[in-house]
Every structure is written in C-alpha cells, then in structure tokens.
C-alpha cells in the first residue's frame, strides 16, 4: 500500500470530519430529545472548528506556494 502524503492525510481527515458534520446535521433535522440535540450541536461546533482550522492551514499553504511561484516568475523575467 502506498504511503499517503501529508496533504492526502489532511484531505482525508477533513473529508471524514465533514461527513460526520453532515450526519450530525441530518440527525438534528430529525426528532431528537433536547439533551441529544445539545450533545449533537456541541459535537458539530467542535467539528466545525476543526474543519475551519484545516481550511485556514490549507489557505496559508496556498499563499506560501503562490509567494514562491511569484519569486520564481520574477527571477525568470
């Protein structure tokens, strides 16, 4: 089995968390008790924070790569 890169692992982890979040939303849209709804809502908030953190990290990496590309392009002109 091929070893996954860090980006592939992060992507898979993000997708897994997003799928869990979708499942929570589906459950919240059905009839659940107040206690269950609160528990699901708290879990959803935690997953949302984690997903946003991963998106922020990905954006920072993209910005860094764009900066490197800009430097390469400036040197080639």
N, CA, C, O and CB atoms as a CASP TS submission, in Angstrom:
PFRMAT TS
TARGET T0000
AUTHOR 0000-0000-0000
METHOD Language model
MODEL 1
PARENT N/A
ATOM      1  N   UNK     1       0.841  -1.180   0.000  1.00  0.00           N
ATOM      2  CA  UNK     1       0.000   0.000   0.000  1.00  0.00           C
ATOM      3  C   UNK     1       0.883   1.239   0.000  1.00  0.00           C
ATOM      4  O   UNK     1       1.848   1.311   0.762  1.00  0.00           O
ATOM      5  CB  UNK     1      -0.955   0.000   1.215  1.00  0.00           C
ATOM      6  N   UNK     2       0.567   2.213  -0.843  1.00  0.00           N
ATOM      7  CA  UNK     2       1.377   3.426  -0.969  1.00  0.00           C
ATOM      8  C   UNK     2       1.191   4.309   0.257  1.00  0.00           C
ATOM      9  O   UNK     2       0.104   4.406   0.825  1.00  0.00           O
ATOM     10  CB  UNK     2       1.005   4.202  -2.252  1.00  0.00           C
ATOM     11  N   UNK     3       2.280   4.945   0.641  1.00  0.00           N
ATOM     12  CA  UNK     3       2.230   5.850   1.783  1.00  0.00           C
ATOM     13  C   UNK     3       1.577   7.156   1.353  1.00  0.00           C
ATOM     14  O   UNK     3       1.897   7.692   0.293  1.00  0.00           O
ATOM     15  CB  UNK     3       3.650   6.104   2.357  1.00  0.00           C
ATOM     16  N   UNK     4       0.653   7.676   2.182  1.00  0.00           N
ATOM     17  CA  UNK     4      -0.026   8.920   1.862  1.00  0.00           C
ATOM     18  C   UNK     4       0.852  10.105   2.212  1.00  0.00           C
ATOM     19  O   UNK     4       1.608  10.073   3.183  1.00  0.00           O
ATOM     20  CB  UNK     4      -1.362   9.012   2.597  1.00  0.00           C
ATOM     21  N   UNK     5       0.741  11.153   1.404  1.00  0.00           N
ATOM     22  CA  UNK     5       1.435  12.392   1.725  1.00  0.00           C
ATOM     23  C   UNK     5       0.668  13.094   2.842  1.00  0.00           C
ATOM     24  O   UNK     5      -0.467  12.732   3.151  1.00  0.00           O
ATOM     25  CB  UNK     5       1.569  13.311   0.466  1.00  0.00           C
ATOM     26  N   UNK     6       1.299  14.102   3.445  1.00  0.00           N
ATOM     27  CA  UNK     6       0.644  14.868   4.500  1.00  0.00           C
ATOM     28  C   UNK     6      -0.631  15.507   3.965  1.00  0.00           C
ATOM     29  O   UNK     6      -1.657  15.496   4.645  1.00  0.00           O
ATOM     30  CB  UNK     6       1.592  15.946   5.063  1.00  0.00           C
ATOM     31  N   UNK     7      -0.580  16.066   2.748  1.00  0.00           N
ATOM     32  CA  UNK     7      -1.765  16.697   2.165  1.00  0.00           C
ATOM     33  C   UNK     7      -2.894  15.696   1.957  1.00  0.00           C
ATOM     34  O   UNK     7      -4.056  16.020   2.200  1.00  0.00           O
ATOM     35  CB  UNK     7      -1.411  17.357   0.840  1.00  0.00           C
ATOM     36  N   UNK     8      -2.571  14.493   1.514  1.00  0.00           N
ATOM     37  CA  UNK     8      -3.595  13.468   1.315  1.00  0.00           C
ATOM     38  C   UNK     8      -4.203  13.047   2.644  1.00  0.00           C
ATOM     39  O   UNK     8      -5.410  12.823   2.729  1.00  0.00           O
ATOM     40  CB  UNK     8      -3.006  12.250   0.594  1.00  0.00           C
ATOM     41  N   UNK     9      -3.374  12.935   3.692  1.00  0.00           N
ATOM     42  CA  UNK     9      -3.878  12.578   5.011  1.00  0.00           C
ATOM     43  C   UNK     9      -4.789  13.676   5.543  1.00  0.00           C
ATOM     44  O   UNK     9      -5.856  13.389   6.085  1.00  0.00           O
ATOM     45  CB  UNK     9      -2.717  12.325   5.986  1.00  0.00           C
ATOM     46  N   UNK    10      -4.377  14.927   5.392  1.00  0.00           N
ATOM     47  CA  UNK    10      -5.178  16.053   5.853  1.00  0.00           C
ATOM     48  C   UNK    10      -6.487  16.115   5.100  1.00  0.00           C
ATOM     49  O   UNK    10      -7.538  16.351   5.696  1.00  0.00           O
ATOM     50  CB  UNK    10      -4.413  17.362   5.693  1.00  0.00           C
ATOM     51  N   UNK    11      -6.437  15.907   3.792  1.00  0.00           N
ATOM     52  CA  UNK    11      -7.635  15.941   2.966  1.00  0.00           C
ATOM     53  C   UNK    11      -8.606  14.856   3.407  1.00  0.00           C
ATOM     54  O   UNK    11      -9.798  15.119   3.573  1.00  0.00           O
ATOM     55  CB  UNK    11      -7.278  15.773   1.482  1.00  0.00           C
ATOM     56  N   UNK    12      -8.111  13.649   3.597  1.00  0.00           N
ATOM     57  CA  UNK    12      -8.962  12.550   4.045  1.00  0.00           C
ATOM     58  C   UNK    12      -9.559  12.828   5.406  1.00  0.00           C
ATOM     59  O   UNK    12     -10.732  12.541   5.644  1.00  0.00           O
ATOM     60  CB  UNK    12      -8.180  11.257   4.084  1.00  0.00           C
ATOM     61  N   UNK    13      -8.763  13.384   6.297  1.00  0.00           N
ATOM     62  CA  UNK    13      -9.223  13.726   7.627  1.00  0.00           C
ATOM     63  C   UNK    13     -10.304  14.803   7.543  1.00  0.00           C
ATOM     64  O   UNK    13     -11.315  14.723   8.242  1.00  0.00           O
ATOM     65  CB  UNK    13      -8.048  14.200   8.500  1.00  0.00           C
ATOM     66  N   UNK    14     -10.097  15.800   6.697  1.00  0.00           N
ATOM     67  CA  UNK    14     -11.077  16.863   6.512  1.00  0.00           C
ATOM     68  C   UNK    14     -12.380  16.287   5.975  1.00  0.00           C
ATOM     69  O   UNK    14     -13.456  16.586   6.492  1.00  0.00           O
ATOM     70  CB  UNK    14     -10.534  17.945   5.560  1.00  0.00           C
ATOM     71  N   UNK    15     -12.282  15.468   4.946  1.00  0.00           N
ATOM     72  CA  UNK    15     -13.477  14.874   4.347  1.00  0.00           C
ATOM     73  C   UNK    15     -14.235  14.019   5.363  1.00  0.00           C
ATOM     74  O   UNK    15     -15.466  14.027   5.396  1.00  0.00           O
ATOM     75  CB  UNK    15     -13.096  14.027   3.125  1.00  0.00           C
ATOM     76  N   UNK    16     -13.496  13.290   6.184  1.00  0.00           N
ATOM     77  CA  UNK    16     -14.128  12.451   7.212  1.00  0.00           C
ATOM     78  C   UNK    16     -14.886  13.328   8.216  1.00  0.00           C
ATOM     79  O   UNK    16     -16.024  13.025   8.575  1.00  0.00           O
ATOM     80  CB  UNK    16     -13.062  11.586   7.947  1.00  0.00           C
ATOM     81  N   UNK    17     -14.260  14.394   8.656  1.00  0.00           N
ATOM     82  CA  UNK    17     -14.904  15.303   9.606  1.00  0.00           C
ATOM     83  C   UNK    17     -16.127  15.979   8.979  1.00  0.00           C
ATOM     84  O   UNK    17     -17.156  16.138   9.634  1.00  0.00           O
ATOM     85  CB  UNK    17     -13.901  16.368  10.091  1.00  0.00           C
ATOM     86  N   UNK    18     -16.012  16.367   7.730  1.00  0.00           N
ATOM     87  CA  UNK    18     -17.127  16.993   7.038  1.00  0.00           C
ATOM     88  C   UNK    18     -18.300  16.023   6.913  1.00  0.00           C
ATOM     89  O   UNK    18     -19.454  16.421   7.068  1.00  0.00           O
ATOM     90  CB  UNK    18     -16.690  17.481   5.654  1.00  0.00           C
ATOM     91  N   UNK    19     -18.009  14.761   6.637  1.00  0.00           N
ATOM     92  CA  UNK    19     -19.067  13.752   6.534  1.00  0.00           C
ATOM     93  C   UNK    19     -19.742  13.543   7.895  1.00  0.00           C
ATOM     94  O   UNK    19     -20.961  13.390   7.967  1.00  0.00           O
ATOM     95  CB  UNK    19     -18.490  12.412   6.007  1.00  0.00           C
ATOM     96  N   UNK    20     -18.951  13.537   8.967  1.00  0.00           N
ATOM     97  CA  UNK    20     -19.532  13.424  10.312  1.00  0.00           C
ATOM     98  C   UNK    20     -20.427  14.622  10.605  1.00  0.00           C
ATOM     99  O   UNK    20     -21.500  14.478  11.192  1.00  0.00           O
ATOM    100  CB  UNK    20     -18.419  13.316  11.382  1.00  0.00           C
ATOM    101  N   UNK    21     -19.984  15.793  10.195  1.00  0.00           N
ATOM    102  CA  UNK    21     -20.767  17.004  10.402  1.00  0.00           C
ATOM    103  C   UNK    21     -22.094  16.931   9.643  1.00  0.00           C
ATOM    104  O   UNK    21     -23.132  17.342  10.161  1.00  0.00           O
ATOM    105  CB  UNK    21     -19.968  18.237   9.960  1.00  0.00           C
ATOM    106  N   UNK    22     -22.057  16.414   8.435  1.00  0.00           N
ATOM    107  CA  UNK    22     -23.299  16.237   7.663  1.00  0.00           C
ATOM    108  C   UNK    22     -24.247  15.277   8.376  1.00  0.00           C
ATOM    109  O   UNK    22     -25.458  15.496   8.402  1.00  0.00           O
ATOM    110  CB  UNK    22     -22.986  15.713   6.242  1.00  0.00           C
ATOM    111  N   UNK    23     -23.697  14.222   8.949  1.00  0.00           N
ATOM    112  CA  UNK    23     -24.509  13.267   9.695  1.00  0.00           C
ATOM    113  C   UNK    23     -25.159  13.909  10.911  1.00  0.00           C
ATOM    114  O   UNK    23     -26.314  13.629  11.231  1.00  0.00           O
ATOM    115  CB  UNK    23     -23.663  12.084  10.128  1.00  0.00           C
ATOM    116  N   UNK    24     -24.410  14.772  11.584  1.00  0.00           N
ATOM    117  CA  UNK    24     -24.960  15.474  12.743  1.00  0.00           C
ATOM    118  C   UNK    24     -26.106  16.377  12.315  1.00  0.00           C
ATOM    119  O   UNK    24     -27.145  16.419  12.975  1.00  0.00           O
ATOM    120  CB  UNK    24     -23.867  16.296  13.452  1.00  0.00           C
ATOM    121  N   UNK    25     -25.924  17.096  11.219  1.00  0.00           N
ATOM    122  CA  UNK    25     -26.980  17.979  10.717  1.00  0.00           C
ATOM    123  C   UNK    25     -28.227  17.165  10.391  1.00  0.00           C
ATOM    124  O   UNK    25     -29.341  17.570  10.722  1.00  0.00           O
ATOM    125  CB  UNK    25     -26.500  18.756   9.464  1.00  0.00           C
ATOM    126  N   UNK    26     -28.041  16.023   9.746  1.00  0.00           N
ATOM    127  CA  UNK    26     -29.190  15.165   9.420  1.00  0.00           C
ATOM    128  C   UNK    26     -29.925  14.744  10.686  1.00  0.00           C
ATOM    129  O   UNK    26     -31.155  14.766  10.726  1.00  0.00           O
ATOM    130  CB  UNK    26     -28.732  13.919   8.637  1.00  0.00           C
ATOM    131  N   UNK    27     -29.181  14.360  11.717  1.00  0.00           N
ATOM    132  CA  UNK    27     -29.810  13.943  12.977  1.00  0.00           C
ATOM    133  C   UNK    27     -30.536  15.108  13.630  1.00  0.00           C
ATOM    134  O   UNK    27     -31.637  14.940  14.154  1.00  0.00           O
ATOM    135  CB  UNK    27     -28.761  13.371  13.942  1.00  0.00           C
ATOM    136  N   UNK    28     -29.918  16.301  13.601  1.00  0.00           N
ATOM    137  CA  UNK    28     -30.549  17.467  14.221  1.00  0.00           C
ATOM    138  C   UNK    28     -31.839  17.864  13.504  1.00  0.00           C
ATOM    139  O   UNK    28     -32.741  18.442  14.109  1.00  0.00           O
ATOM    140  CB  UNK    28     -29.580  18.645  14.232  1.00  0.00           C
ATOM    141  N   UNK    29     -31.917  17.550  12.222  1.00  0.00           N
ATOM    142  CA  UNK    29     -33.126  17.867  11.460  1.00  0.00           C
ATOM    143  C   UNK    29     -34.251  16.876  11.726  1.00  0.00           C
ATOM    144  O   UNK    29     -35.381  17.094  11.289  1.00  0.00           O
ATOM    145  CB  UNK    29     -32.814  17.896   9.980  1.00  0.00           C
ATOM    146  N   UNK    30     -33.958  15.798  12.432  1.00  0.00           N
ATOM    147  CA  UNK    30     -34.988  14.822  12.788  1.00  0.00           C
ATOM    148  C   UNK    30     -35.431  15.100  14.229  1.00  0.00           C
ATOM    149  O   UNK    30     -34.950  16.034  14.871  1.00  0.00           O
ATOM    150  CB  UNK    30     -34.456  13.345  12.631  1.00  0.00           C
ATOM    151  N   UNK    31     -36.328  14.298  14.707  1.00  0.00           N
ATOM    152  CA  UNK    31     -36.794  14.459  16.083  1.00  0.00           C
ATOM    153  C   UNK    31     -35.789  13.845  17.044  1.00  0.00           C
ATOM    154  O   UNK    31     -35.610  12.628  17.083  1.00  0.00           O
ATOM    155  CB  UNK    31     -38.185  13.816  16.273  1.00  0.00           C
ATOM    156  N   UNK    32     -35.135  14.704  17.818  1.00  0.00           N
ATOM    157  CA  UNK    32     -34.223  14.241  18.862  1.00  0.00           C
ATOM    158  C   UNK    32     -34.591  14.956  20.155  1.00  0.00           C
ATOM    159  O   UNK    32     -35.191  16.031  20.140  1.00  0.00           O
ATOM    160  CB  UNK    32     -32.722  14.503  18.474  1.00  0.00           C
ATOM    161  N   UNK    33     -34.228  14.350  21.253  1.00  0.00           N
ATOM    162  CA  UNK    33     -34.500  14.978  22.544  1.00  0.00           C
ATOM    163  C   UNK    33     -33.642  16.234  22.704  1.00  0.00           C
ATOM    164  O   UNK    33     -32.665  16.430  21.981  1.00  0.00           O
ATOM    165  CB  UNK    33     -34.232  13.984  23.704  1.00  0.00           C
ATOM    166  N   UNK    34     -34.015  17.060  23.641  1.00  0.00           N
ATOM    167  CA  UNK    34     -33.253  18.279  23.905  1.00  0.00           C
ATOM    168  C   UNK    34     -31.812  17.938  24.279  1.00  0.00           C
ATOM    169  O   UNK    34     -30.873  18.573  23.797  1.00  0.00           O
ATOM    170  CB  UNK    34     -33.916  19.099  25.028  1.00  0.00           C
ATOM    171  N   UNK    35     -31.644  16.941  25.131  1.00  0.00           N
ATOM    172  CA  UNK    35     -30.310  16.544  25.563  1.00  0.00           C
ATOM    173  C   UNK    35     -29.472  16.031  24.401  1.00  0.00           C
ATOM    174  O   UNK    35     -28.304  16.391  24.258  1.00  0.00           O
ATOM    175  CB  UNK    35     -30.404  15.483  26.641  1.00  0.00           C
ATOM    176  N   UNK    36     -30.077  15.193  23.580  1.00  0.00           N
ATOM    177  CA  UNK    36     -29.376  14.659  22.403  1.00  0.00           C
ATOM    178  C   UNK    36     -29.058  15.786  21.425  1.00  0.00           C
ATOM    179  O   UNK    36     -27.970  15.830  20.851  1.00  0.00           O
ATOM    180  CB  UNK    36     -30.225  13.566  21.704  1.00  0.00           C
ATOM    181  N   UNK    37     -30.003  16.686  21.239  1.00  0.00           N
ATOM    182  CA  UNK    37     -29.782  17.824  20.348  1.00  0.00           C
ATOM    183  C   UNK    37     -28.633  18.692  20.822  1.00  0.00           C
ATOM    184  O   UNK    37     -27.814  19.129  20.013  1.00  0.00           O
ATOM    185  CB  UNK    37     -31.042  18.658  20.234  1.00  0.00           C
ATOM    186  N   UNK    38     -28.559  18.948  22.110  1.00  0.00           N
ATOM    187  CA  UNK    38     -27.464  19.753  22.664  1.00  0.00           C
ATOM    188  C   UNK    38     -26.124  19.046  22.479  1.00  0.00           C
ATOM    189  O   UNK    38     -25.128  19.675  22.122  1.00  0.00           O
ATOM    190  CB  UNK    38     -27.709  20.043  24.159  1.00  0.00           C
ATOM    191  N   UNK    39     -26.104  17.733  22.723  1.00  0.00           N
ATOM    192  CA  UNK    39     -24.869  16.964  22.554  1.00  0.00           C
ATOM    193  C   UNK    39     -24.419  16.998  21.097  1.00  0.00           C
ATOM    194  O   UNK    39     -23.242  17.212  20.807  1.00  0.00           O
ATOM    195  CB  UNK    39     -25.068  15.504  23.020  1.00  0.00           C
ATOM    196  N   UNK    40     -25.357  16.786  20.191  1.00  0.00           N
ATOM    197  CA  UNK    40     -25.030  16.815  18.767  1.00  0.00           C
ATOM    198  C   UNK    40     -24.558  18.200  18.337  1.00  0.00           C
ATOM    199  O   UNK    40     -23.615  18.326  17.557  1.00  0.00           O
ATOM    200  CB  UNK    40     -26.242  16.392  17.935  1.00  0.00           C
ATOM    201  N   UNK    41     -25.213  19.229  18.845  1.00  0.00           N
ATOM    202  CA  UNK    41     -24.836  20.597  18.495  1.00  0.00           C
ATOM    203  C   UNK    41     -23.414  20.896  18.952  1.00  0.00           C
ATOM    204  O   UNK    41     -22.631  21.480  18.203  1.00  0.00           O
ATOM    205  CB  UNK    41     -25.817  21.603  19.118  1.00  0.00           C
ATOM    206  N   UNK    42     -23.077  20.502  20.173  1.00  0.00           N
ATOM    207  CA  UNK    42     -21.712  20.703  20.686  1.00  0.00           C
ATOM    208  C   UNK    42     -20.687  19.950  19.846  1.00  0.00           C
ATOM    209  O   UNK    42     -19.617  20.479  19.543  1.00  0.00           O
ATOM    210  CB  UNK    42     -21.618  20.250  22.149  1.00  0.00           C
ATOM    211  N   UNK    43     -21.013  18.718  19.472  1.00  0.00           N
ATOM    212  CA  UNK    43     -20.112  17.933  18.614  1.00  0.00           C
ATOM    213  C   UNK    43     -19.948  18.606  17.255  1.00  0.00           C
ATOM    214  O   UNK    43     -18.846  18.650  16.707  1.00  0.00           O
ATOM    215  CB  UNK    43     -20.647  16.492  18.432  1.00  0.00           C
ATOM    216  N   UNK    44     -21.045  19.130  16.715  1.00  0.00           N
ATOM    217  CA  UNK    44     -20.996  19.821  15.439  1.00  0.00           C
ATOM    218  C   UNK    44     -20.134  21.072  15.493  1.00  0.00           C
ATOM    219  O   UNK    44     -19.392  21.363  14.555  1.00  0.00           O
ATOM    220  CB  UNK    44     -22.386  20.180  14.996  1.00  0.00           C
ATOM    221  N   UNK    45     -20.234  21.810  16.594  1.00  0.00           N
ATOM    222  CA  UNK    45     -19.392  23.002  16.751  1.00  0.00           C
ATOM    223  C   UNK    45     -17.913  22.626  16.790  1.00  0.00           C
ATOM    224  O   UNK    45     -17.079  23.288  16.171  1.00  0.00           O
ATOM    225  CB  UNK    45     -19.776  23.767  18.031  1.00  0.00           C
ATOM    226  N   UNK    46     -17.598  21.569  17.515  1.00  0.00           N
ATOM    227  CA  UNK    46     -16.199  21.133  17.601  1.00  0.00           C
ATOM    228  C   UNK    46     -15.675  20.719  16.225  1.00  0.00           C
ATOM    229  O   UNK    46     -14.563  21.085  15.845  1.00  0.00           O
ATOM    230  CB  UNK    46     -16.058  19.961  18.599  1.00  0.00           C
ATOM    231  N   UNK    47     -16.470  19.963  15.490  1.00  0.00           N
ATOM    232  CA  UNK    47     -16.066  19.547  14.143  1.00  0.00           C
ATOM    233  C   UNK    47     -15.920  20.752  13.210  1.00  0.00           C
ATOM    234  O   UNK    47     -15.010  20.799  12.383  1.00  0.00           O
ATOM    235  CB  UNK    47     -17.087  18.555  13.564  1.00  0.00           C
ATOM    236  N   UNK    48     -16.821  21.717  13.351  1.00  0.00           N
ATOM    237  CA  UNK    48     -16.747  22.920  12.528  1.00  0.00           C
ATOM    238  C   UNK    48     -15.446  23.660  12.794  1.00  0.00           C
ATOM    239  O   UNK    48     -14.776  24.093  11.856  1.00  0.00           O
ATOM    240  CB  UNK    48     -17.950  23.838  12.797  1.00  0.00           C
ATOM    241  N   UNK    49     -15.081  23.810  14.065  1.00  0.00           N
ATOM    242  CA  UNK    49     -13.822  24.480  14.409  1.00  0.00           C
ATOM    243  C   UNK    49     -12.627  23.749  13.799  1.00  0.00           C
ATOM    244  O   UNK    49     -11.713  24.377  13.266  1.00  0.00           O
ATOM    245  CB  UNK    49     -13.662  24.568  15.937  1.00  0.00           C
ATOM    246  N   UNK    50     -12.641  22.426  13.880  1.00  0.00           N
ATOM    247  CA  UNK    50     -11.542  21.630  13.328  1.00  0.00           C
ATOM    248  C   UNK    50     -11.463  21.799  11.810  1.00  0.00           C
ATOM    249  O   UNK    50     -10.374  21.955  11.258  1.00  0.00           O
ATOM    250  CB  UNK    50     -11.718  20.139  13.689  1.00  0.00           C
ATOM    251  N   UNK    51     -12.600  21.769  11.144  1.00  0.00           N
ATOM    252  CA  UNK    51     -12.619  21.931   9.685  1.00  0.00           C
ATOM    253  C   UNK    51     -12.137  23.322   9.286  1.00  0.00           C
ATOM    254  O   UNK    51     -11.368  23.466   8.336  1.00  0.00           O
ATOM    255  CB  UNK    51     -14.036  21.684   9.133  1.00  0.00           C
ATOM    256  N   UNK    52     -12.586  24.342  10.007  1.00  0.00           N
ATOM    257  CA  UNK    52     -12.144  25.700   9.697  1.00  0.00           C
ATOM    258  C   UNK    52     -10.640  25.849   9.913  1.00  0.00           C
ATOM    259  O   UNK    52      -9.967  26.545   9.153  1.00  0.00           O
ATOM    260  CB  UNK    52     -12.905  26.719  10.555  1.00  0.00           C
ATOM    261  N   UNK    53     -10.111  25.196  10.951  1.00  0.00           N
ATOM    262  CA  UNK    53      -8.667  25.224  11.188  1.00  0.00           C
ATOM    263  C   UNK    53      -7.905  24.594  10.030  1.00  0.00           C
ATOM    264  O   UNK    53      -6.869  25.108   9.608  1.00  0.00           O
ATOM    265  CB  UNK    53      -8.328  24.500  12.492  1.00  0.00           C
ATOM    266  N   UNK    54      -8.416  23.491   9.523  1.00  0.00           N
ATOM    267  CA  UNK    54      -7.763  22.828   8.391  1.00  0.00           C
ATOM    268  C   UNK    54      -7.842  23.692   7.134  1.00  0.00           C
ATOM    269  O   UNK    54      -6.886  23.755   6.360  1.00  0.00           O
ATOM    270  CB  UNK    54      -8.404  21.453   8.129  1.00  0.00           C
ATOM    271  N   UNK    55      -8.975  24.354   6.931  1.00  0.00           N
ATOM    272  CA  UNK    55      -9.108  25.242   5.781  1.00  0.00           C
ATOM    273  C   UNK    55      -8.151  26.433   5.903  1.00  0.00           C
ATOM    274  O   UNK    55      -7.546  26.848   4.915  1.00  0.00           O
ATOM    275  CB  UNK    55     -10.560  25.734   5.649  1.00  0.00           C
ATOM    276  N   UNK    56      -8.018  26.972   7.097  1.00  0.00           N
ATOM    277  CA  UNK    56      -7.079  28.078   7.315  1.00  0.00           C
ATOM    278  C   UNK    56      -5.646  27.641   7.021  1.00  0.00           C
ATOM    279  O   UNK    56      -4.875  28.381   6.411  1.00  0.00           O
ATOM    280  CB  UNK    56      -7.185  28.601   8.760  1.00  0.00           C
ATOM    281  N   UNK    57      -5.300  26.434   7.459  1.00  0.00           N
ATOM    282  CA  UNK    57      -3.955  25.905   7.199  1.00  0.00           C
ATOM    283  C   UNK    57      -3.721  25.710   5.709  1.00  0.00           C
ATOM    284  O   UNK    57      -2.647  26.021   5.195  1.00  0.00           O
ATOM    285  CB  UNK    57      -3.748  24.577   7.938  1.00  0.00           C
ATOM    286  N   UNK    58      -4.725  25.197   5.025  1.00  0.00           N
ATOM    287  CA  UNK    58      -4.606  24.991   3.581  1.00  0.00           C
ATOM    288  C   UNK    58      -4.454  26.334   2.865  1.00  0.00           C
ATOM    289  O   UNK    58      -3.667  26.449   1.926  1.00  0.00           O
ATOM    290  CB  UNK    58      -5.837  24.228   3.036  1.00  0.00           C
ATOM    291  N   UNK    59      -5.202  27.349   3.305  1.00  0.00           N
ATOM    292  CA  UNK    59      -5.094  28.666   2.687  1.00  0.00           C
ATOM    293  C   UNK    59      -3.708  29.256   2.908  1.00  0.00           C
ATOM    294  O   UNK    59      -3.141  29.863   2.000  1.00  0.00           O
ATOM    295  CB  UNK    59      -6.163  29.608   3.243  1.00  0.00           C
ATOM    296  N   UNK    60      -3.158  29.083   4.111  1.00  0.00           N
ATOM    297  CA  UNK    60      -1.811  29.582   4.397  1.00  0.00           C
ATOM    298  C   UNK    60      -0.781  28.882   3.516  1.00  0.00           C
ATOM    299  O   UNK    60       0.159  29.514   3.035  1.00  0.00           O
ATOM    300  CB  UNK    60      -1.464  29.382   5.884  1.00  0.00           C
ATOM    301  N   UNK    61      -0.955  27.583   3.307  1.00  0.00           N
ATOM    302  CA  UNK    61      -0.035  26.831   2.456  1.00  0.00           C
ATOM    303  C   UNK    61      -0.141  27.299   1.006  1.00  0.00           C
ATOM    304  O   UNK    61       0.872  27.431   0.319  1.00  0.00           O
ATOM    305  CB  UNK    61      -0.323  25.321   2.553  1.00  0.00           C
ATOM    306  N   UNK    62      -1.351  27.546   0.547  1.00  0.00           N
ATOM    307  CA  UNK    62      -1.550  28.046  -0.817  1.00  0.00           C
ATOM    308  C   UNK    62      -0.897  29.411  -0.973  1.00  0.00           C
ATOM    309  O   UNK    62      -0.229  29.674  -1.973  1.00  0.00           O
ATOM    310  CB  UNK    62      -3.055  28.129  -1.159  1.00  0.00           C
ATOM    311  N   UNK    63      -1.087  30.278   0.013  1.00  0.00           N
ATOM    312  CA  UNK    63      -0.475  31.608  -0.037  1.00  0.00           C
ATOM    313  C   UNK    63       1.046  31.510  -0.096  1.00  0.00           C
ATOM    314  O   UNK    63       1.691  32.250  -0.837  1.00  0.00           O
ATOM    315  CB  UNK    63      -0.901  32.441   1.179  1.00  0.00           C
ATOM    316  N   UNK    64       1.612  30.602   0.679  1.00  0.00           N
ATOM    317  CA  UNK    64       3.072  30.400   0.679  1.00  0.00           C
ATOM    318  C   UNK    64       3.539  29.914  -0.694  1.00  0.00           C
ATOM    319  O   UNK    64       4.535  30.407  -1.224  1.00  0.00           O
ATOM    320  CB  UNK    64       3.486  29.381   1.779  1.00  0.00           C
ATOM    321  N   UNK    65       2.831  28.962  -1.259  1.00  0.00           N
ATOM    322  CA  UNK    65       3.202  28.438  -2.572  1.00  0.00           C
ATOM    323  C   UNK    65       3.068  29.503  -3.657  1.00  0.00           C
ATOM    324  O   UNK    65       3.902  29.584  -4.558  1.00  0.00           O
ATOM    325  CB  UNK    65       2.338  27.228  -2.920  1.00  0.00           C
ATOM    326  N   UNK    66       2.025  30.313  -3.570  1.00  0.00           N
ATOM    327  CA  UNK    66       1.864  31.407  -4.536  1.00  0.00           C
ATOM    328  C   UNK    66       3.017  32.397  -4.416  1.00  0.00           C
ATOM    329  O   UNK    66       3.514  32.901  -5.424  1.00  0.00           O
ATOM    330  CB  UNK    66       0.516  32.130  -4.321  1.00  0.00           C
ATOM    331  N   UNK    67       3.440  32.676  -3.187  1.00  0.00           N
ATOM    332  CA  UNK    67       4.577  33.570  -2.974  1.00  0.00           C
ATOM    333  C   UNK    67       5.844  33.008  -3.596  1.00  0.00           C
ATOM    334  O   UNK    67       6.616  33.738  -4.218  1.00  0.00           O
ATOM    335  CB  UNK    67       4.792  33.813  -1.485  1.00  0.00           C
ATOM    336  N   UNK    68       6.054  31.711  -3.426  1.00  0.00           N
ATOM    337  CA  UNK    68       7.226  31.071  -4.021  1.00  0.00           C
ATOM    338  C   UNK    68       7.158  31.134  -5.548  1.00  0.00           C
ATOM    339  O   UNK    68       8.165  31.389  -6.209  1.00  0.00           O
ATOM    340  CB  UNK    68       7.339  29.608  -3.551  1.00  0.00           C
ATOM    341  N   UNK    69       5.989  30.906  -6.092  1.00  0.00           N
ATOM    342  CA  UNK    69       5.816  30.974  -7.549  1.00  0.00           C
ATOM    343  C   UNK    69       6.082  32.387  -8.052  1.00  0.00           C
ATOM    344  O   UNK    69       6.729  32.573  -9.083  1.00  0.00           O
ATOM    345  CB  UNK    69       4.395  30.525  -7.951  1.00  0.00           C
ATOM    346  N   UNK    70       5.589  33.371  -7.332  1.00  0.00           N
ATOM    347  CA  UNK    70       5.831  34.772  -7.720  1.00  0.00           C
ATOM    348  C   UNK    70       7.329  35.072  -7.755  1.00  0.00           C
ATOM    349  O   UNK    70       7.810  35.749  -8.663  1.00  0.00           O
ATOM    350  CB  UNK    70       5.119  35.739  -6.741  1.00  0.00           C
ATOM    351  N   UNK    71       8.062  34.566  -6.763  1.00  0.00           N
ATOM    352  CA  UNK    71       9.513  34.783  -6.742  1.00  0.00           C
ATOM    353  C   UNK    71      10.186  34.120  -7.932  1.00  0.00           C
ATOM    354  O   UNK    71      11.081  34.707  -8.540  1.00  0.00           O
ATOM    355  CB  UNK    71      10.116  34.251  -5.440  1.00  0.00           C
ATOM    356  N   UNK    72       9.777  32.923  -8.270  1.00  0.00           N
ATOM    357  CA  UNK    72      10.347  32.218  -9.410  1.00  0.00           C
ATOM    358  C   UNK    72      10.054  32.983 -10.696  1.00  0.00           C
ATOM    359  O   UNK    72      10.933  33.151 -11.542  1.00  0.00           O
ATOM    360  CB  UNK    72       9.792  30.783  -9.495  1.00  0.00           C
ATOM    361  N   UNK    73       8.818  33.441 -10.834  1.00  0.00           N
ATOM    362  CA  UNK    73       8.435  34.170 -12.049  1.00  0.00           C
ATOM    363  C   UNK    73       9.184  35.501 -12.151  1.00  0.00           C
ATOM    364  O   UNK    73       9.563  35.907 -13.249  1.00  0.00           O
ATOM    365  CB  UNK    73       6.914  34.417 -12.070  1.00  0.00           C
ATOM    366  N   UNK    74       9.400  36.178 -11.035  1.00  0.00           N
ATOM    367  CA  UNK    74      10.136  37.434 -11.054  1.00  0.00           C
ATOM    368  C   UNK    74      11.579  37.217 -11.498  1.00  0.00           C
ATOM    369  O   UNK    74      12.129  38.033 -12.238  1.00  0.00           O
ATOM    370  CB  UNK    74      10.102  38.091  -9.676  1.00  0.00           C
ATOM    371  N   UNK    75      12.189  36.134 -11.056  1.00  0.00           N
ATOM    372  CA  UNK    75      13.574  35.837 -11.424  1.00  0.00           C
ATOM    373  C   UNK    75      13.706  35.460 -12.893  1.00  0.00           C
ATOM    374  O   UNK    75      14.754  35.673 -13.504  1.00  0.00           O
ATOM    375  CB  UNK    75      14.117  34.715 -10.557  1.00  0.00           C
ATOM    376  N   UNK    76      12.638  34.898 -13.459  1.00  0.00           N
ATOM    377  CA  UNK    76      12.734  34.440 -14.851  1.00  0.00           C
ATOM    378  C   UNK    76      12.462  35.558 -15.852  1.00  0.00           C
ATOM    379  O   UNK    76      12.651  35.374 -17.054  1.00  0.00           O
ATOM    380  CB  UNK    76      11.760  33.299 -15.089  1.00  0.00           C
ATOM    381  N   UNK    77      12.024  36.706 -15.368  1.00  0.00           N
ATOM    382  CA  UNK    77      11.711  37.830 -16.289  1.00  0.00           C
ATOM    383  C   UNK    77      12.924  38.638 -16.569  1.00  0.00           C
ATOM    384  O   UNK    77      12.856  39.615 -17.315  1.00  0.00           O
ATOM    385  CB  UNK    77      10.627  38.735 -15.719  1.00  0.00           C
TER
END
